[in-house]
C-alpha cells in the first residue's frame, strides 16, 4: 500500500519538479514518470494534479515575481523561483490561509535555497499580498 503525501512532502516534490522542469526543459509527463519511479512508496496523484494545475500559471507568476523583485529574473535561483511559483499558485488558487502558505514557502527556502533565500521569498510574497 502506498503512503499519502503530507502537505509538506507534496510541496517539496512540487518545487523539485518545477526546478527540474526549469533546468532540463522536460515536460510534466516525463518528470512525473521519473518521480513515480523514484518515490514508489508514495501515492503521487495529488502532486501530479497540482503540478498540472500550476502549468498554465507559470508565466503569469514569473511576471509577478519579476515585478516585485529588485533582482533581475535571470539572477534569481531556480529553486527560489520554483518555491515562489508554487506559493503564488497556493495564494491565488487555493483556500489555504496566506500566513500558512508564506510560512511553508519560507521553510522550503531555508531547506533548499541559498543562505538568505527565505528573506527573499518572504519579501516577494509580502509585496505581492500587499498589492
N, C-alpha and C positions, 0 to 999 in steps of 0.2 A: 504494500500500500504506500502511495506517495504522500508526503507531507504537504500541507498547505503552506504557502508563503506567509510569513508575518509581514505586516506593512513595511517594516524597516528593511527586511530582506528583499521585498519586492522593489522598493525604491533603489536599493543598491544594485540589483540586477538591471533595472531600467537605465540607471545612469551609466552602468558599464556597457550596456547595449548601445546607448546613444553615443557614448565615447568611441566605441568600436566602429560604429557606422561612420562617424566623422573621420576617423583615422584611415579606415580601409575603403570607405565608399561602398561597402556591402549593403545589400538590401535587407529589410526587416526579415524577410523569409529566411535568408541564409544565416543571419545572426541568431534568429530564434532556433533554427535547426542545430546550430552549434551549442547554444545554451542548453537545449534539451539533452544533448549527448553528454554535456559536462555536469549537468545537475539532475541526474536520473532519480534522485530521492525526492525531488520536489515536483508538485503539480504547477507547471508554469503557465497555465491557461490565463490567469488574471494578469500576469506580467505581459504575456503576448497581446492580450486585448488592449491593455493600456498603451503599450508601445505603438500599436496600430492607430490608436486614437490620437496620440501625440503627433504622428507624422504630418497631418495637414496643417498643424500649427507651428511647426519648427521654424519656418521662415519668418512668420509674424513675431514669434518670441525672440528670435535672433535680433530683429529690428528693435524690439523693446529693450533688449539688453544693451544694444549699441546706443540707443537714445539716452539711457540712464547711466551709462558708464563714461568715466573720464579717461578710459584706456581704449585705444584703438582695438576694434574687434579681433583683428588678426594677432594681437598680442595677448588676448585672453586665453588662458589654458583650456584645452579641450574638455578636461574633467569639470572645470568650473562652468563652462558653457552647458555641459550636459546636466549638471546639478540645477542650474538656473532654468533651463528649458523644462525640466521635469517639475520644478517648483512652480513655475508660471502656469504650466498645464493644470496642476492641482488647484492653484488660486482661481483660475478662470473657469475650469470645467468640472470641479467637484464641489461638494458642500462642506468639505473639511474646514475647520477653523484656521484662519490665516496664521495666528501665532504658532499653531502646531506645525503647519507647513514650513514656516520660516525656521523654527527650531530644528526640524528634521533636516532641512537643507544645510543649516549651519553644522550639524553633527556630521553629515556626509562630507562637507568641505573639510572639516577637521580630520576626518578619517582618510580621505582620498586625495585631497588637494595639497597645495603648497602651504607654507607656514602661515601666511596671512589670508589664505583663501576664504576662510569663514567670515572675515571682516568685509571682504569684497562682496561676497554672496549676500550677506546681511544688508549692506548698503544698497545694492541694486534692488533687492526685493522691497526694502523700506521705501526707497524713492518711488518705485512703481506703485506700491499700495497707496502712498500719499497723494499721487496724481489722479 
